[in-house]
């Protein structure tokens, strides 16, 4: 029994010592090789002498062997700056986008049509007077990551207010019919 445990431990040590970057896909396939480049929507990966271009939408996780590698450092810097831009977009949408009262009234008056209209709309910080005046992130207004997060947060808030308005109208109708 001791020999089996020793052999398994030795194999795991050898495997981790000689392995490279590990790429795990969403379909549970695992590849051992080298990440050579990370682009916006794809990763260039070399394994067993072949070069693969894999869309980031198919990747579950990446484990880098060398944290001092240039590709890893660029990946971390990009991830940090993108998440920072996203946080700024969400913050601006939450605190400066406004129009919640108007959307509550739209929900009361038009119900599901108001919700559908807002779901199809594209809110931007340029169109919001308050956001344009108060935001300290004007330099990010053209950044796709910032705009994507801004739109999601603003739409979510406005749809929530319209749903509340619609719900208030339904409660009002129920209360009036009970009298």
N, C-alpha and C positions, 0 to 999 in steps of 0.2 A: 504494500500500500504506500509506503514511504517513497518507493521508487517511482510510482505513478505520479504522485504529487510533485516530486522533484522534476520529472520529465515535463509535466504540464507547465510548471513554473518556468523552467528553462526555455520551453518553446515560446511562451508568452513574452519572456524577456527578449529572446532573439527576434521575434516578430516586431515588437515595439522598437527595438534598437535599429533595425534595418528598414523600417517602414518610412514612407514619406508622408505627404499630405493625404488625408483620408477624406473622400467625398462620399456623402450618403445622399442618395436620391429619395424622392418621395415614394417611389415604388419599392423601397427597401433594398435596392441594389447598392453595394459598397465597392468603391474603387480606391485603390492605393496607387499613388503616383505623385505628380508634382503640379501644383497650380502655377501656371506661367503668367497668366494675365487675367485681370478682372475688369470687364467692361460694364457698361450700364445694365444691360439685360442678359449678359452671358458670361460664362467662365471658360477660359481656355485651359485644358487639363491634359497633361501627358501621362500616359500609363502604358507600360509594356511596349514602348517604342512607337506608339501611335498617339496622334494628337486629336483631341476631342473638343468640340465646341458645345457646351451644355447651357441651355437657357436657365436663368436663375429661378424661374418659376417651377422648375423640375427638381430643384435642390432642397433637401431637408436640412442638411448641415455640412459644414466644412471644418475639419480639424487640421490645423497647420502644425507641422512638426517643428519648424524653426520660427520662433516668434521674432527673430531679428531679420528675417527675410524681407526684402524690399516689397514684394507683392503683399505680404501680410501687413506691413506698416501702412501701405497705401489703402488697403482694405479697411483697416481700423480707422484711419483718418477720414475716409469717405463716409463710413458708417456713422461716425460721431458727428460730422458736419451735417449729414442728411437728417439724422435724428434731431439735431439742434434746430435745423431749419423747419422741420415738421412741428416741433414744439412751439416755435415762434409763430407759425401759421395758426395752430390751434389756439394759442393765447390771444392773438389778434382777433380771430373770429369770435371767441367767447366773450371778450371784454369790449370790443369796439364795433362789431358788425351791426348791432342794434336791430330795429324794426320788429322786435318780438311782439309788442302791443298791436301793431298793424296786422301781423300774421295771426294773432289770436282772434281778432275781429274777422279776418278773412276766413278762418276756420269756422266761426259761428255763422257767417253768412253763406259760405259756399261749400262747407263740409269737405267731402272727399275730393272735390275738384280743386280746392286750394292745396291740398296735400299733393295731389298729382302734379299740379303746376309747379310747386316748389321742388318736387323731386326731379323735374325736367329742367329746372333753372340752373344757371351757372353763376353763383355768387362770387364776386371777386373783390379784393380790397380797393381797387380803383373806383368801383361803383358806390362803395359805402363812404359817405361824407365823413362820418365819425372815424372810421378806420384810417382814411387817408390823412385826416388832420392829427389824430392822436398816436398813431403807430410810430414806433421808433425803428421799424423794420422796412422802411420804404425801399431800401436797396434790394430787398428780397421779393418785391411784388412781381417780378418776372421769372423767378426761380420756380421750375416745375414742381419740385418737392414741397416747397412752401405753399404754392397755390393749391396743390392736391389736398394737403392737410387742411388748409383754410376752407376750401370748398366743402369737404366732408363735415367739418365741425359746424360751419355756418348752416348748411342744409339740415343737419341733425337738429340743431337748435330751433330752426324755423319750422320744421315739420312737427317737432314736439309741441310748439306753441299752437300750431294749427290743429293738431289732434286734441289738445286741451280745449281749444275754442269749440271744436266740433262736439266734444264730450259735454261741455257746458251747455251747448244748444240742446243736445239730447236730454240732459237732466232737466233743463227748463221745460221742454215739451212734456216730459213725463210728469213733472210737478204740476203743470197747468192742466193736464188731462185728468189728474187725480182729484182736482178741486171740483 
